Amino acid sequence: MYLRRIAEALLKDILAGDKVGVILGARQVGKTTLVEHVLGNQPAAFLNLDVEVDRARFRAAASLSPREGLRSLGNPEVLVIDEAQRLPETSRIIKGWHDSRLPAKFLLLGSSSLDLLDQAAESLTGRNRKLVLPPLLFSETLGAQEWARSEATPGHLKAHFAPQVRTFLLQRLSFGSYPEIVTGEEPTRSLRELSSDYLWKDVLQAGLVKTPDLIKRLLMLLAHQAGSEVSVNELATQLQMARPTVDRYLDLLEQTFVIFRLPSFSTNPRKEIAKSHKVFFWDTGIRNALLNAFSTDAFRPDIGVLWENWVIAEVAKRNALMGSPAELFFWRTRAQSEVDLVVKQPSGLQAFEIKWSPRRVSGRAFHDAYGVDVQCIHSDDPFAIDPVLRAG
């Protein structure tokens, strides 16, 4: 089953332009499926550089002149190169073909920004447009449900399908939002496979991690600490690793779209925490798979932590899709006043407390400091997340 993506319009816009498209996202988020759907019956050639035969075809085409090289691939209107980061010279070759003004569009797909972003920045400067494709947004996952497939508005769904929305929300908190997980019959098995070496295959293939067991242990610690301020020194001590190594592994996990870090917001370091970070998972299903914790019970002991990670990831996913127009932070003072999420946009600041159950939040300290009211996002209205960035 194909689920409609917000990214469809963004990809069509890239294809209508004159630049190389670079689509990035974790493995299995649906990059290839998205491209196939948008291209439809348009003549296109797909090469997957994870496959040796396709790598050989691409290298052979690259040894010819640009026009002859493209002809050897069937003169497609669109050339799609999947797992483009697997060959360091990919961006350089595509730059040459693009600069030759061939009558073709080029799309580079990558499950890692490890090399692809660097290559694109160096070889395709001014010639590329990037699209980051995250796991499905909640509004996109609803397309898998019969009761939500119509053009029903969030208000209609809340009024007429509240129990279904609640049950489906708990499933998404537990199993996450990878397309295969949302539409498949065995989410637990699929998540266990996805959260194994496959998810960070690029890190292992690149030889950047000499002992894979260490990165798995690091991920376990991060899964336990999701939503908490993370001390790299403490992680290094627990893992018996050097701090620079832990820093490098955290960078690799970010670059392969497994985790992201939320920095602290501060304009007054004397009163506010200024250099701390919280760690969140792009997908709560991956976090739960690491902990083997797949309960869909609203009273599971970590429901508050899970809800906070899910909400912030939803905002981060939408922000990534939009090209990151907003900066996302958390806020804490030295006197222990806190705000879970601060969204900074050119139009100003927004502040949110994220609570599983509806409750009143004061937010007085943040309002006194910045003149901004703190809003509450609770599980009775998961649709309240959607307009957060649009409001800016």
C-alpha positions in Angstrom: 0.0 0.0 0.0 1.3 3.4 -1.0 0.7 6.2 1.5 0.6 9.8 0.2 3.5 11.9 1.3 3.8 15.6 1.8 7.1 15.3 0.0 5.4 14.5 -3.3 4.8 18.2 -4.0 8.4 19.0 -2.9 9.9 16.4 -5.3 7.7 17.6 -8.2 9.0 21.1 -7.6 12.6 19.8 -7.7 11.9 17.9 -10.9 10.4 21.0 -12.5 13.6 22.9 -11.9 17.0 22.7 -13.4 19.1 21.4 -10.5 20.2 18.0 -9.3 17.8 16.6 -6.7 19.4 15.1 -3.6 17.0 13.1 -1.4 18.3 12.0 2.0 16.8 9.9 4.7 17.3 6.7 6.7 17.0 3.4 5.0 13.4 2.1 4.5 11.7 5.6 4.9 10.4 5.2 1.4 12.8 7.3 -0.8 12.7 5.0 -3.8 8.9 4.4 -3.4 8.3 8.1 -3.4 10.4 8.7 -6.5 8.7 5.8 -8.4 5.2 7.1 -7.4 6.0 10.7 -8.5 7.6 9.7 -11.8 4.8 7.4 -12.7 5.2 6.3 -16.3 7.9 8.8 -17.1 10.9 7.2 -18.8 13.5 6.7 -16.0 16.5 4.6 -15.2 17.2 3.4 -11.6 20.6 2.4 -10.5 21.2 1.1 -6.9 24.9 1.5 -6.0 24.4 -1.1 -3.2 24.2 -3.6 -6.1 27.5 -4.5 -7.8 26.0 -4.9 -11.2 24.6 -1.3 -11.0 27.8 0.1 -9.8 29.6 -1.5 -12.7 27.1 -0.1 -15.2 27.4 3.4 -13.7 31.2 3.3 -13.8 31.2 2.1 -17.4 28.8 4.9 -18.4 31.0 7.4 -16.5 34.0 6.3 -18.6 32.3 7.6 -21.8 31.4 11.1 -22.8 28.4 12.4 -20.9 26.1 12.1 -23.9 27.3 8.6 -24.7 27.2 7.6 -21.0 23.6 8.6 -20.7 22.8 6.8 -24.0 24.3 3.6 -22.6 21.8 3.8 -19.8 18.9 4.1 -22.2 18.6 7.9 -22.5 16.2 8.2 -19.6 14.3 11.4 -19.0 15.3 11.0 -15.3 18.3 9.1 -14.0 17.8 8.0 -10.4 20.9 6.8 -8.4 20.0 5.1 -5.2 22.4 4.7 -2.3 24.6 7.3 -4.1 26.9 7.6 -1.1 28.3 4.2 -1.9 30.6 5.6 -4.6 32.7 8.7 -3.6 32.9 9.8 -7.2 29.1 9.9 -7.8 28.6 13.6 -7.3 31.6 14.5 -9.5 30.3 12.4 -12.3 26.7 13.8 -12.1 28.1 17.3 -11.9 29.9 16.7 -15.3 26.7 15.3 -16.8 24.6 18.1 -15.4 27.0 20.7 -16.7 26.9 19.2 -20.2 23.2 20.2 -20.3 22.0 16.8 -21.2 18.2 16.5 -21.7 17.8 14.6 -18.4 17.0 15.1 -14.8 19.2 13.6 -12.1 18.1 12.4 -8.6 20.6 11.2 -6.0 19.2 9.2 -3.2 21.1 8.5 0.0 20.5 6.7 3.3 23.3 8.6 4.9 24.7 12.1 4.8 28.1 10.7 5.8 29.7 11.3 2.4 26.8 12.3 0.1 26.3 15.7 1.7 30.0 16.5 1.6 30.2 15.4 -2.0 27.2 17.3 -3.0 28.4 20.4 -1.2 31.8 20.2 -2.9 30.9 18.9 -6.4 27.4 20.2 -6.8 27.6 23.6 -5.2 24.8 25.7 -6.5 23.6 22.9 -8.7 21.5 20.8 -6.2 18.3 21.0 -4.2 18.1 18.7 -1.1 15.0 17.0 0.3 15.2 15.3 3.6 12.6 12.5 3.8 11.9 11.4 7.4 9.7 8.6 8.6 6.0 9.2 8.0 4.2 12.0 9.8 1.2 11.1 11.9 -1.1 12.8 9.3 0.5 10.6 6.6 0.2 7.3 8.6 -3.6 7.9 8.9 -3.8 7.0 5.2 -3.4 3.4 6.2 -6.7 3.4 8.2 -10.1 2.9 6.5 -11.9 5.2 8.9 -9.4 8.0 8.2 -8.9 7.7 4.4 -11.6 10.2 3.4 -11.0 13.9 3.4 -11.9 14.1 7.0 -10.5 17.0 8.9 -8.7 16.6 12.3 -11.8 18.1 13.9 -14.0 15.5 12.3 -11.7 12.7 13.3 -11.6 13.9 16.9 -15.4 14.3 17.1 -16.4 11.0 15.4 -13.4 8.6 15.7 -11.7 9.6 19.0 -11.3 6.0 20.2 -9.7 4.9 16.9 -7.4 7.9 16.9 -6.3 7.1 20.5 -5.6 3.4 19.7 -3.8 4.3 16.5 -1.7 6.9 18.3 -0.6 4.4 20.9 0.4 2.0 18.1 2.5 4.8 16.5 4.2 5.6 19.8 5.1 1.9 20.3 5.9 0.8 16.7 6.9 4.1 15.0 6.2 5.4 11.6 8.4 3.6 9.0 6.1 2.8 6.0 6.7 -0.9 6.2 5.8 -0.9 9.9 2.6 1.2 9.4 1.3 -1.0 6.6 2.8 -4.4 7.5 1.3 -7.3 9.5 4.2 -8.0 11.8 5.5 -4.7 13.1 7.5 -6.2 16.0 9.5 -8.6 13.8 10.0 -5.9 11.1 11.2 -3.4 13.7 13.7 -5.9 15.2 15.1 -6.4 11.8 15.3 -2.7 11.0 16.9 -1.8 14.3 19.7 -4.4 13.8 22.8 -3.7 11.8 20.7 -2.8 8.7 19.7 0.7 10.1 23.3 1.8 10.5 24.7 -0.3 7.6 26.4 2.8 6.1 28.5 3.4 9.3 29.6 -0.3 9.3 30.3 -0.4 5.6 32.3 2.7 5.6 34.6 1.2 8.3 34.0 4.2 10.5 33.2 2.0 13.5 35.8 -0.6 14.3 33.8 -2.3 17.0 30.1 -2.5 16.1 29.2 -3.7 19.6 30.1 -0.4 21.0 27.7 1.6 18.9 24.9 -0.8 19.8 25.7 -0.3 23.5 25.7 3.4 23.0 22.3 3.2 21.3 20.9 1.2 24.3 22.1 3.9 26.7 20.6 6.6 24.4 17.3 4.7 24.3 17.1 4.7 28.1 18.0 8.4 28.2 15.8 9.6 25.3 14.5 13.1 26.1 17.1 13.6 28.9 20.1 15.9 28.9 22.9 13.7 27.8 26.4 13.9 29.3 29.1 12.8 26.8 31.5 12.3 29.7 29.1 10.0 31.5 28.5 8.0 28.3 32.2 7.7 27.8 32.7 6.4 31.3 29.8 3.9 31.1 31.1 2.6 27.8 34.8 2.8 28.8 35.5 4.8 25.6 37.3 8.0 25.0 35.1 11.1 24.8 36.2 12.0 21.2 35.1 8.5 20.2 31.6 8.9 21.8 31.3 12.3 20.1 32.2 10.8 16.8 29.7 8.0 17.2 26.9 10.4 18.1 27.7 12.4 15.0 27.5 9.2 12.9 24.1 8.3 14.4 22.9 11.7 13.5 24.3 11.6 10.0 22.5 8.3 9.4 19.2 9.7 10.7 18.9 7.5 13.7 19.0 10.2 16.4 18.9 14.0 16.5 20.1 16.4 19.2 18.1 19.2 20.7 20.3 22.1 22.0 19.4 24.3 24.9 18.0 27.8 24.2 19.7 30.6 26.0 20.2 34.4 25.8 21.4 34.7 29.3 24.1 32.0 30.2 24.3 33.3 33.8 20.7 32.2 34.4 20.1 29.6 31.7 21.7 26.3 30.7 23.5 27.2 27.6 25.6 24.3 26.3 23.5 21.2 27.0 21.8 18.8 24.6 19.0 16.3 24.7 18.9 13.3 22.4 15.8 12.1 20.7 15.1 9.3 18.2 13.7 10.2 14.8 11.4 7.2 15.2 10.1 5.9 18.6 9.7 2.4 17.2 13.5 2.2 16.8 13.9 3.4 20.4 11.4 0.7 21.6 13.0 -2.0 19.5 16.4 -1.4 21.2 14.7 -1.8 24.6 12.3 -4.6 23.4 9.4 -2.5 24.8 6.5 -2.7 22.4 3.5 -2.2 24.8 0.6 -0.2 23.5 -0.7 0.4 27.0 -1.4 4.1 27.8 -0.1 3.3 31.4 3.3 2.0 30.4 5.9 3.5 32.8 7.7 5.4 30.1 4.6 6.9 28.4 5.6 10.5 29.3 9.1 10.1 27.9 7.7 8.3 24.8 5.1 11.0 24.2 7.7 13.8 24.5 10.1 12.1 22.0 7.2 11.4 19.6 5.9 15.0 19.7 9.3 16.6 19.2 10.2 14.1 16.4 6.9 15.0 14.7 7.9 18.7 14.8 11.5 17.9 13.7 10.2 15.7 10.8 8.0 18.5 9.5 10.7 21.0 9.9 13.1 18.8 7.9 10.6 18.4 5.1 10.2 22.2 5.0 13.9 22.7 4.6 14.5 23.5 8.3 13.1 27.0 8.5 12.8 26.8 12.3 15.4 26.2 15.0 14.3 23.8 17.7 15.5 23.9 21.4 14.6 23.0 24.9 15.0 25.5 27.8 16.1 25.2 31.3 17.2 27.7 33.9 19.8 27.1 36.6 16.8 27.4 39.0 15.3 24.4 37.3 12.5 26.1 35.4 11.9 24.2 32.1 10.2 24.2 28.8 10.2 21.0 26.7 10.3 22.6 23.2 11.1 26.1 22.0 10.6 26.9 18.3 12.5 29.8 16.9 11.3 31.2 13.6 11.9 34.6 11.9 8.4 35.5 13.1 9.3 34.9 16.7 9.3 32.3 19.5 6.8 29.6 20.4 7.1 27.5 23.6 5.5 24.2 24.5 5.2 21.8 27.4 4.6 18.3 26.3 2.3 16.3 28.7 0.7 12.9 28.1 -2.4 14.0 30.1 -4.1 17.4 29.7 -3.0 19.8 32.4 -2.5 23.5 33.0 1.1 24.7 32.6 2.2 28.0 34.1 5.3 28.8 32.0 5.7 31.9 34.1 9.5 31.8 34.1 9.7 31.6 30.3 7.0 34.3 29.9 8.9 36.6 32.3 12.1 36.1 30.3 10.7 36.3 26.7 7.2 37.5 26.9 5.9 34.3 25.3 3.1 32.1 26.7 3.9 28.4 27.1 1.3 26.1 25.4 0.6 22.5 26.3 0.6 19.7 23.8 -1.2 16.6 25.2 -2.2 13.2 23.8 -5.9 14.0 23.6 -5.2 16.2 20.6 -2.2 14.8 18.5 -3.3 17.0 15.6 -2.2 20.1 17.6 1.3 19.4 16.5 0.6 20.0 12.8 0.2 23.8 12.9 3.2 24.4 15.1 5.5 25.4 12.3 2.8 26.8 10.0 2.0 29.4 12.8 5.4 30.9 12.1 
